[in-house]
Amino acid sequence: MNRTDDRPHLTRAHSLELLKQMIRISRFEDKCAELYTQEKIRGFLHLYDGEEAVAVGVIPVLEQRDRVVAAYREHGHALVRGMSMKAALAEMYGKREGCSGGRGGSMHLFDRATNFYGGNAIVGGGLPLAIGLALADRMRGEKRVTACFFGEGAAAEGEFHESMNLAALWSLPVLFVCENNLYAMGTALAISESETDIHAKAACYRLASEAVDGMDVVAVEAAARRAVHAVRETVKPYFLECRTYRFRAHSMFDAQLYRDKAEVEAWRKKGPIVRFQGWLEQNKMIHPEDVARIEAEVAAELAEAVAFAEAGTWEPVEQLTRYTYAETAN
């Protein structure tokens, strides 16, 4: 990992926090995969392994007043934004104590207290939502940044182009974060897009845009600082393409017949946690006991979350149609 002058100064405390947050996400996703095989978690499950550096590099740069909109691979974003593991896991169990009352599941995590607006199951579905939030803030004179995370597969959707156009046309304070993991479900980017530099598509709409190594948490954080500062100062949108890779299948139902195991293993060797931890150890910024302490803390947090979800309550059968139809007074 090479340092450049535009990167943030890495103190030991900050380095440990970056590493811990990435490990939290990774271990949480490992546990979710385990619970899924035990049929504790059902329905769809899309895991974030390999992409940890993006959420960890971008979200802490935002302020509490800012908004975060994510796609359906959003567990990591929710945890970094401040949602508790308990609330997230209880939601995936379908328990009432979950962040969405057990009604949303893995793809619909939501937390009003942290301005986390999902979790959106439709590809590209969060983009128009981000435009609406930013437009509302502009009309009300509220100075916020709306950060919108989505995969490169969304670039093939109409909402992507409509949202880029409106953001530029109306000068909306949106930070678009494209998590380019090279595969839209089972379709390689080069097969589906004639222009594989996604940030170049945004530039066509006159958005300030750049690409960054999404496997390097320090590079992502530096780019996020530049981007968020630009959005606040200019009150205009900014597009950040983070080039990353997912280590697991698209979802738990995916047989992964579209990519070789050797490719996945090659990417694992340069994963964001391995890369950052190795660099810190090489430069003697952390010690083995630091990593052991982080692992122990995360393991304890996970154990509490599992116990919380297991002890949670189910929605009574007579309540299952609640929120499905509008309630009218007699």
C-alpha positions in Angstrom: 0.0 0.0 0.0 1.6 3.3 -1.1 1.0 6.5 0.7 0.6 9.8 -1.2 0.4 13.3 0.1 -3.4 13.6 -0.5 -4.1 10.7 1.8 -5.2 11.3 5.4 -2.7 11.0 8.2 -2.9 7.6 9.7 -2.6 7.6 13.4 -2.4 4.3 15.2 -5.9 4.8 16.7 -7.4 5.6 13.3 -5.7 2.6 11.7 -7.0 0.3 14.3 -10.5 1.7 13.9 -10.4 1.2 10.1 -9.2 -2.4 10.6 -11.8 -3.2 13.2 -14.7 -1.9 11.2 -13.6 -4.1 8.2 -13.2 -7.1 10.4 -16.6 -6.5 12.0 -18.2 -6.6 8.6 -16.3 -9.7 7.5 -17.1 -11.7 10.6 -20.7 -10.6 10.5 -21.1 -11.8 7.0 -19.4 -15.1 7.8 -21.9 -15.6 10.7 -24.8 -14.8 8.4 -23.7 -17.4 5.9 -23.4 -19.9 8.7 -26.9 -19.1 10.0 -28.3 -19.3 6.5 -27.1 -22.8 6.1 -28.8 -23.6 9.4 -32.1 -22.0 8.1 -32.0 -19.4 10.8 -31.9 -16.7 8.1 -34.2 -17.3 5.1 -35.1 -15.6 1.9 -32.4 -13.8 -0.1 -29.0 -13.1 1.4 -26.3 -11.0 -0.4 -23.0 -10.8 1.4 -20.4 -8.0 1.3 -17.2 -10.0 1.8 -14.3 -8.3 -0.1 -16.0 -4.9 -0.4 -15.5 -3.8 3.2 -13.0 -1.0 2.3 -15.7 0.9 0.5 -18.3 1.3 3.3 -15.5 1.8 5.9 -13.7 4.3 3.8 -16.7 6.4 2.8 -19.4 6.4 5.5 -17.3 7.7 8.5 -16.4 10.7 6.4 -20.1 11.7 6.4 -21.7 13.7 9.2 -24.6 12.4 11.3 -27.0 14.8 9.5 -26.1 13.3 6.1 -28.2 10.6 4.6 -27.1 7.1 3.4 -28.9 5.2 0.7 -27.7 1.6 -0.1 -28.6 -1.3 -2.3 -29.4 -4.9 -1.3 -25.8 -5.8 -0.3 -26.0 -3.4 2.5 -25.2 -5.1 5.8 -21.7 -3.5 5.9 -23.1 0.0 5.3 -25.6 -0.4 8.0 -23.1 -1.5 10.6 -20.6 1.2 9.8 -23.3 3.8 9.8 -24.2 2.9 13.4 -26.9 0.2 13.3 -26.3 -2.4 16.0 -25.5 -5.9 15.0 -28.4 -6.9 17.2 -31.0 -4.9 15.2 -29.5 -6.0 11.9 -29.4 -9.7 12.7 -32.8 -9.8 14.4 -34.2 -8.3 11.1 -32.6 -11.1 9.1 -34.2 -13.6 11.5 -37.5 -11.9 10.8 -38.0 -10.9 14.5 -40.0 -7.9 15.7 -36.9 -6.5 17.4 -35.2 -6.1 14.0 -34.5 -2.7 12.6 -37.5 -3.0 10.2 -39.7 -4.9 12.6 -38.8 -8.2 11.0 -40.7 -7.3 7.8 -37.8 -6.3 5.6 -35.2 -9.0 6.0 -31.6 -8.9 4.6 -32.3 -6.5 1.7 -34.3 -3.9 3.6 -32.3 -2.8 6.6 -33.5 0.7 7.6 -32.6 3.0 10.5 -34.2 6.4 10.9 -32.0 7.3 13.9 -28.8 7.1 11.7 -30.4 8.5 8.5 -29.9 5.1 6.9 -32.5 4.8 4.1 -32.0 1.1 3.1 -31.5 -1.5 1.8 -33.3 -1.4 -1.6 -34.0 -4.7 -3.4 -34.4 -3.3 -6.9 -31.3 -2.8 -8.9 -30.7 0.9 -9.1 -33.8 1.6 -7.0 -31.9 3.7 -4.5 -30.8 6.2 -7.1 -34.1 8.0 -7.5 -34.6 7.9 -3.8 -31.3 9.7 -3.3 -32.3 12.3 -5.8 -35.6 12.9 -4.0 -33.9 13.2 -0.6 -31.3 15.7 -1.9 -34.0 17.7 -3.7 -36.0 17.9 -0.5 -33.0 19.1 1.4 -32.3 21.8 -1.2 -35.9 23.0 -1.2 -35.9 23.2 2.6 -32.5 24.8 2.8 -31.0 21.9 4.8 -27.3 21.5 4.2 -26.8 17.7 3.9 -25.0 15.3 1.7 -26.9 12.2 0.5 -24.5 9.3 -0.2 -25.9 6.7 -2.5 -24.3 3.3 -2.9 -25.0 0.9 -5.8 -23.3 -1.7 -7.9 -22.0 -1.3 -11.4 -25.0 -3.3 -12.7 -27.2 -0.3 -12.0 -25.4 1.5 -14.8 -27.5 -0.5 -17.2 -30.7 0.7 -15.7 -32.7 3.7 -16.8 -32.8 5.1 -13.3 -29.0 5.5 -13.4 -29.1 7.9 -16.4 -32.1 9.7 -15.2 -30.6 10.3 -11.8 -27.2 11.4 -13.1 -29.1 13.9 -15.4 -31.3 15.3 -12.7 -28.5 15.5 -10.2 -26.4 17.6 -12.6 -29.4 19.6 -13.9 -30.7 20.6 -10.5 -27.3 20.8 -8.8 -28.1 18.3 -6.1 -25.7 17.5 -3.2 -25.4 13.8 -3.9 -22.3 11.6 -3.5 -22.8 8.7 -5.9 -20.7 5.7 -4.8 -20.5 2.9 -7.4 -19.2 -0.3 -5.9 -17.9 -1.9 -9.1 -17.3 -5.6 -8.2 -17.0 -6.6 -11.9 -20.1 -8.8 -12.0 -23.7 -7.8 -12.2 -25.2 -11.0 -10.7 -23.6 -13.5 -13.1 -22.7 -11.2 -16.0 -19.2 -9.9 -16.3 -19.0 -6.1 -16.8 -17.1 -6.4 -20.1 -19.9 -8.5 -21.5 -22.7 -6.1 -20.7 -21.1 -2.7 -21.0 -19.2 -1.2 -24.0 -17.8 1.4 -21.7 -16.5 -0.3 -18.6 -15.2 2.8 -16.8 -18.4 3.6 -15.0 -17.3 7.0 -13.8 -16.9 8.0 -17.4 -20.6 7.5 -17.9 -21.3 10.0 -15.0 -18.8 12.5 -16.6 -21.0 12.5 -19.7 -23.6 14.2 -17.5 -21.0 16.8 -16.4 -20.6 15.3 -12.9 -17.2 15.6 -11.2 -16.1 11.9 -11.2 -13.1 9.7 -10.4 -12.2 6.1 -9.9 -10.4 4.7 -6.9 -8.9 1.3 -5.8 -11.8 0.0 -3.8 -9.6 -2.7 -2.1 -7.5 0.0 -0.5 -9.4 1.5 2.5 -7.0 4.4 2.8 -7.3 5.4 -0.9 -11.1 5.1 -0.6 -11.2 7.4 2.5 -9.0 10.0 0.8 -11.2 10.0 -2.2 -14.3 10.2 0.0 -12.9 13.2 1.8 -12.3 15.0 -1.5 -15.7 14.1 -2.8 -17.7 15.0 0.3 -15.8 18.3 0.6 -16.6 19.1 -3.0 -20.3 18.3 -2.6 -20.5 20.6 0.5 -18.6 23.4 -1.1 -20.2 23.4 -4.5 -23.6 21.9 -3.6 -23.2 19.8 -6.7 -23.1 16.0 -7.2 -19.9 13.9 -7.3 -19.4 10.4 -8.6 -16.9 8.0 -7.0 -16.3 4.6 -8.7 -14.7 2.1 -6.2 -13.2 -0.8 -8.1 -13.7 -3.8 -5.8 -14.6 -7.5 -5.8 -17.0 -9.7 -3.9 -15.5 -12.9 -2.6 -18.8 -14.8 -2.3 -21.5 -15.6 -4.7 -24.0 -13.0 -5.8 -26.4 -14.5 -3.4 -26.7 -17.8 -1.4 -28.6 -19.3 -4.4 -25.8 -18.6 -6.8 -23.6 -21.5 -8.1 -21.0 -19.1 -9.4 -20.6 -20.9 -12.7 -19.6 -17.7 -14.4 -16.1 -17.3 -12.8 -13.2 -19.5 -12.0 -12.3 -20.4 -8.4 -8.7 -19.4 -9.2 -9.9 -15.9 -10.0 -11.7 -15.6 -6.6 -8.7 -16.9 -4.7 -6.4 -14.5 -6.5 -8.6 -11.6 -5.4 -8.8 -12.9 -1.8 -5.0 -12.7 -1.5 -5.3 -8.9 -2.1 -8.4 -8.4 -0.1 -8.8 -5.1 1.8 -8.3 -6.7 5.3 -5.3 -8.8 4.3 -3.8 -5.8 2.5 -4.3 -3.2 5.1 -3.4 -5.4 8.1 -0.3 -6.6 6.3 0.7 -3.0 5.6 0.2 -2.0 9.2 2.2 -5.0 10.5 5.0 -4.3 8.1 5.2 -0.7 9.2 4.9 -1.8 12.9 1.8 0.3 13.4 -0.1 -2.6 15.0 0.9 -5.7 16.9 -0.5 -9.3 17.0 -2.2 -8.5 20.4 -4.1 -5.7 18.7 -5.6 -8.0 16.1 -6.3 -10.6 18.8 -8.1 -8.0 20.9 -10.2 -6.8 17.9 -11.1 -10.4 17.0 -12.2 -11.0 20.6 -14.3 -7.9 20.7 -16.0 -8.7 17.4 -16.7 -12.3 18.5 -18.3 -11.1 21.7 -20.4 -8.6 19.8 -21.5 -11.3 17.4 -22.4 -13.7 20.2 -24.6 -11.1 21.8 -26.3 -10.3 18.4 -27.0 -14.0 17.8 -28.5 -14.4 21.3 -30.6 -11.3 20.8 -32.0 -12.6 17.5 -32.6 -16.0 18.9 -34.5 -14.6 21.9 -36.5 -12.2 19.7 -40.3 -12.5 19.2 -42.3 -13.3 16.0 -45.0 -11.1 14.7 -48.4 -12.5 15.8 -50.3 -14.1 12.9 -53.2 -11.8 13.3 -50.8 -8.8 12.7 -49.3 -10.1 9.4 -51.5 -7.9 7.2 -50.6 -4.8 9.1 -49.0 -2.1 6.9 -50.1 -4.1 3.8 -53.3 -2.2 3.3 -54.2 1.3 4.4 -56.3 1.4 7.5 -59.5 3.4 7.1 -61.8 4.7 9.9 -65.3 3.2 10.0 
